[in-house]
Amino acid sequence: QIALKNAQKHECKDKIIFLQGDLFEPFMGKIEKNSLDGIVSNPPYIDSYDFESLQPEIKDNEPKIALSGGIDGLDYYRKIIRKSPQYLKKNGFIALEVGSNQSKSVKELIFKENKFNQNIEIIKDYLGIERVVIAYRNK
């Protein structure tokens, strides 16, 4: 709902497809392969150890599936990096929000997949923490 309001405010609602669901499941029958300019995701990225030590007001009020990225916090990144190239146009991008100290690991996962070019961008937040990893599909 918030994303839709932002798109309306910036007059770009007609250029964006909003889907909600379990990763690429909502794409089935709605999105053609090799048709997207980009995919933006803020997947669950908290590892199992950090999840157990979360503040109670977070841990007790948010569904675990919305926060936990598995043992190392990278489960969803692996799935997104593996599946996204089939939906992206050539030179299409993925932009992934990452937890602190995860950008290097996500970058390595992208290199291993070998479907993205090697010019991977890292964007820092206002505190100087590497927060977003952007990769472009090979031509």
Phi and psi in degrees as GROMACS dihedral restraints (atoms count N, CA, C in turn):
[ dihedral_restraints ]
;  ai    aj    ak    al  type     phi  dphi    fc
    3     4     5     6     1   -67.5    20    10
    4     5     6     7     1   -42.1    20    10
    6     7     8     9     1   -61.5    20    10
    7     8     9    10     1   -40.1    20    10
    9    10    11    12     1   -64.7    20    10
   10    11    12    13     1   -43.1    20    10
   12    13    14    15     1   -61.2    20    10
   13    14    15    16     1   -41.6    20    10
   15    16    17    18     1   -62.9    20    10
   16    17    18    19     1   -41.9    20    10
   18    19    20    21     1   -64.3    20    10
   19    20    21    22     1   -38.9    20    10
   21    22    23    24     1   -65.5    20    10
   22    23    24    25     1   -44.0    20    10
   24    25    26    27     1   -59.4    20    10
   25    26    27    28     1   -38.4    20    10
   27    28    29    30     1   -96.1    20    10
   28    29    30    31     1    10.1    20    10
   30    31    32    33     1    55.5    20    10
   31    32    33    34     1    43.4    20    10
   33    34    35    36     1  -131.2    20    10
   34    35    36    37     1    16.4    20    10
   36    37    38    39     1   -56.3    20    10
   37    38    39    40     1   -36.4    20    10
   39    40    41    42     1   -75.0    20    10
   40    41    42    43     1    -8.2    20    10
   42    43    44    45     1  -102.7    20    10
   43    44    45    46     1     0.3    20    10
   45    46    47    48     1  -123.4    20    10
   46    47    48    49     1   139.5    20    10
   48    49    50    51     1  -108.2    20    10
   49    50    51    52     1   120.2    20    10
   51    52    53    54     1  -100.1    20    10
   52    53    54    55     1   121.1    20    10
   54    55    56    57     1  -130.2    20    10
   55    56    57    58     1   144.0    20    10
   57    58    59    60     1  -130.1    20    10
   58    59    60    61     1   135.8    20    10
   60    61    62    63     1   161.0    20    10
   61    62    63    64     1  -165.7    20    10
   63    64    65    66     1   -82.1    20    10
   64    65    66    67     1    95.8    20    10
   66    67    68    69     1    48.8    20    10
   67    68    69    70     1  -113.8    20    10
   69    70    71    72     1   -91.4    20    10
   70    71    72    73     1     0.1    20    10
   72    73    74    75     1   -56.4    20    10
   73    74    75    76     1   -42.7    20    10
   75    76    77    78     1   -65.4    20    10
   76    77    78    79     1   -16.6    20    10
   78    79    80    81     1   -71.7    20    10
   79    80    81    82     1   -27.5    20    10
   81    82    83    84     1   -56.9    20    10
   82    83    84    85     1   119.7    20    10
   84    85    86    87     1    78.5    20    10
   85    86    87    88     1    -3.0    20    10
   87    88    89    90     1  -116.9    20    10
   88    89    90    91     1   -30.5    20    10
   90    91    92    93     1  -118.9    20    10
   91    92    93    94     1   125.0    20    10
   93    94    95    96     1   -76.1    20    10
   94    95    96    97     1   150.6    20    10
   96    97    98    99     1   -65.4    20    10
   97    98    99   100     1   148.5    20    10
   99   100   101   102     1    55.9    20    10
  100   101   102   103     1    37.8    20    10
  102   103   104   105     1  -118.3    20    10
  103   104   105   106     1   -10.7    20    10
  105   106   107   108     1   -97.7    20    10
  106   107   108   109     1   140.3    20    10
  108   109   110   111     1   -75.6    20    10
  109   110   111   112     1   -31.9    20    10
  111   112   113   114     1  -165.6    20    10
  112   113   114   115     1   159.9    20    10
  114   115   116   117     1  -131.2    20    10
  115   116   117   118     1   126.8    20    10
  117   118   119   120     1  -114.5    20    10
  118   119   120   121     1   132.2    20    10
  120   121   122   123     1  -144.8    20    10
  121   122   123   124     1   141.6    20    10
  123   124   125   126     1  -120.7    20    10
  124   125   126   127     1    75.4    20    10
  126   127   128   129     1   -74.6    20    10
  127   128   129   130     1   162.9    20    10
  129   130   131   132     1   -59.1    20    10
  130   131   132   133     1   130.7    20    10
  132   133   134   135     1  -135.7    20    10
  133   134   135   136     1    10.6    20    10
  135   136   137   138     1   -82.8    20    10
  136   137   138   139     1   128.7    20    10
  138   139   140   141     1   -76.9    20    10
  139   140   141   142     1   166.5    20    10
  141   142   143   144     1   -58.1    20    10
  142   143   144   145     1   -41.2    20    10
  144   145   146   147     1   -63.7    20    10
  145   146   147   148     1   -49.9    20    10
  147   148   149   150     1   -66.6    20    10
  148   149   150   151     1   -31.7    20    10
  150   151   152   153     1   -60.8    20    10
  151   152   153   154     1   -42.7    20    10
  153   154   155   156     1   -65.5    20    10
  154   155   156   157     1   -24.6    20    10
  156   157   158   159     1  -101.8    20    10
  157   158   159   160     1    11.1    20    10
  159   160   161   162     1   -63.8    20    10
  160   161   162   163     1   153.0    20    10
  162   163   164   165     1   -61.3    20    10
  163   164   165   166     1   140.7    20    10
  165   166   167   168     1   -54.6    20    10
  166   167   168   169     1   -36.6    20    10
  168   169   170   171     1   -65.9    20    10
  169   170   171   172     1   -22.1    20    10
  171   172   173   174     1   -90.3    20    10
  172   173   174   175     1   -54.4    20    10
  174   175   176   177     1   -59.5    20    10
  175   176   177   178     1   -36.5    20    10
  177   178   179   180     1   -87.9    20    10
  178   179   180   181     1   -11.4    20    10
  180   181   182   183     1  -116.3    20    10
  181   182   183   184     1    -4.9    20    10
  183   184   185   186     1  -117.7    20    10
  184   185   186   187     1   140.8    20    10
  186   187   188   189     1   -63.4    20    10
  187   188   189   190     1   139.4    20    10
  189   190   191   192     1   -55.5    20    10
  190   191   192   193     1   -38.4    20    10
  192   193   194   195     1   -62.9    20    10
  193   194   195   196     1   -23.8    20    10
  195   196   197   198     1   -80.6    20    10
  196   197   198   199     1   -13.7    20    10
  198   199   200   201     1  -118.9    20    10
  199   200   201   202     1   -40.2    20    10
  201   202   203   204     1   -84.3    20    10
  202   203   204   205     1   124.7    20    10
  204   205   206   207     1  -101.9    20    10
  205   206   207   208     1    22.5    20    10
  207   208   209   210     1    91.7    20    10
  208   209   210   211     1  -171.5    20    10
  210   211   212   213     1   -54.5    20    10
  211   212   213   214     1   -47.8    20    10
  213   214   215   216     1  -102.4    20    10
  214   215   216   217     1     2.6    20    10
  216   217   218   219     1    80.6    20    10
  217   218   219   220     1     3.8    20    10
  219   220   221   222     1  -112.0    20    10
  220   221   222   223     1     5.7    20    10
  222   223   224   225     1   -54.7    20    10
  223   224   225   226     1   -47.8    20    10
  225   226   227   228     1   -70.8    20    10
  226   227   228   229     1   -32.6    20    10
  228   229   230   231     1   -62.4    20    10
  229   230   231   232     1   -42.4    20    10
  231   232   233   234     1   -58.0    20    10
  232   233   234   235     1   -45.7    20    10
  234   235   236   237     1   -65.6    20    10
  235   236   237   238     1   -44.9    20    10
  237   238   239   240     1   -64.7    20    10
  238   239   240   241     1   -45.2    20    10
  240   241   242   243     1   -65.2    20    10
  241   242   243   244     1   -36.5    20    10
  243   244   245   246     1   -72.6    20    10
  244   245   246   247     1   -41.6    20    10
  246   247   248   249     1   -90.2    20    10
  247   248   249   250     1   -29.1    20    10
  249   250   251   252     1   -62.8    20    10
  250   251   252   253     1   -35.2    20    10
  252   253   254   255     1   -56.5    20    10
  253   254   255   256     1   -31.7    20    10
  255   256   257   258     1   -68.7    20    10
  256   257   258   259     1   -19.4    20    10
  258   259   260   261     1   -99.5    20    10
  259   260   261   262     1   -16.9    20    10
  261   262   263   264     1   -85.9    20    10
  262   263   264   265     1   143.3    20    10
  264   265   266   267     1   -67.0    20    10
  265   266   267   268     1   165.1    20    10
  267   268   269   270     1   -59.8    20    10
  268   269   270   271     1   134.7    20    10
  270   271   272   273     1    71.0    20    10
  271   272   273   274     1     6.7    20    10
  273   274   275   276     1   -66.6    20    10
  274   275   276   277     1   159.4    20    10
  276   277   278   279     1  -121.9    20    10
  277   278   279   280     1   157.8    20    10
  279   280   281   282     1  -117.1    20    10
  280   281   282   283     1   138.0    20    10
  282   283   284   285     1  -123.0    20    10
  283   284   285   286     1   116.8    20    10
  285   286   287   288     1  -119.3    20    10
  286   287   288   289     1   121.5    20    10
  288   289   290   291     1   -72.6    20    10
  289   290   291   292     1   138.9    20    10
  291   292   293   294     1  -127.1    20    10
  292   293   294   295     1   156.7    20    10
  294   295   296   297     1   -76.8    20    10
  295   296   297   298     1   164.6    20    10
  297   298   299   300     1   -59.6    20    10
  298   299   300   301     1   139.5    20    10
  300   301   302   303     1    69.1    20    10
  301   302   303   304     1    18.5    20    10
  303   304   305   306     1  -109.3    20    10
  304   305   306   307     1   -12.2    20    10
  306   307   308   309     1   -60.6    20    10
  307   308   309   310     1   -39.8    20    10
  309   310   311   312     1   -63.8    20    10
  310   311   312   313     1   -44.0    20    10
  312   313   314   315     1   -64.8    20    10
  313   314   315   316     1   -41.2    20    10
  315   316   317   318     1   -66.7    20    10
  316   317   318   319     1   -40.2    20    10
  318   319   320   321     1   -60.3    20    10
  319   320   321   322     1   -43.1    20    10
  321   322   323   324     1   -62.8    20    10
  322   323   324   325     1   -39.7    20    10
  324   325   326   327     1   -61.8    20    10
  325   326   327   328     1   -39.6    20    10
  327   328   329   330     1   -65.3    20    10
  328   329   330   331     1   -44.6    20    10
  330   331   332   333     1   -59.1    20    10
  331   332   333   334     1   -43.2    20    10
  333   334   335   336     1   -64.2    20    10
  334   335   336   337     1   -33.4    20    10
  336   337   338   339     1   -67.1    20    10
  337   338   339   340     1   -29.1    20    10
  339   340   341   342     1    60.8    20    10
  340   341   342   343     1    26.1    20    10
  342   343   344   345     1  -116.6    20    10
  343   344   345   346     1     3.3    20    10
  345   346   347   348     1  -121.7    20    10
  346   347   348   349     1   151.2    20    10
  348   349   350   351     1   -74.0    20    10
  349   350   351   352     1   166.6    20    10
  351   352   353   354     1   -82.1    20    10
  352   353   354   355     1    -5.0    20    10
  354   355   356   357     1   -85.4    20    10
  355   356   357   358     1    80.0    20    10
  357   358   359   360     1   -94.8    20    10
  358   359   360   361     1   131.5    20    10
  360   361   362   363     1   -97.8    20    10
  361   362   363   364     1   142.5    20    10
  363   364   365   366     1  -121.1    20    10
  364   365   366   367     1   127.1    20    10
  366   367   368   369     1  -111.2    20    10
  367   368   369   370     1   132.6    20    10
  369   370   371   372     1   -94.5    20    10
  370   371   372   373     1   151.9    20    10
  372   373   374   375     1   -84.0    20    10
  373   374   375   376     1  -174.4    20    10
  375   376   377   378     1   -66.0    20    10
  376   377   378   379     1   -17.8    20    10
  378   379   380   381     1   -93.8    20    10
  379   380   381   382     1     2.4    20    10
  381   382   383   384     1    84.4    20    10
  382   383   384   385     1    11.5    20    10
  384   385   386   387     1   -88.6    20    10
  385   386   387   388     1   132.7    20    10
  387   388   389   390     1   -64.6    20    10
  388   389   390   391     1   117.2    20    10
  390   391   392   393     1  -122.3    20    10
  391   392   393   394     1   -25.4    20    10
  393   394   395   396     1  -133.2    20    10
  394   395   396   397     1   134.0    20    10
  396   397   398   399     1  -112.2    20    10
  397   398   399   400     1   127.9    20    10
  399   400   401   402     1  -120.7    20    10
  400   401   402   403     1   128.7    20    10
  402   403   404   405     1  -132.3    20    10
  403   404   405   406     1   148.5    20    10
  405   406   407   408     1  -113.5    20    10
  406   407   408   409     1   135.9    20    10
  408   409   410   411     1   -63.9    20    10
  409   410   411   412     1   143.4    20    10
  411   412   413   414     1   -58.6    20    10
  412   413   414   415     1   153.6    20    10
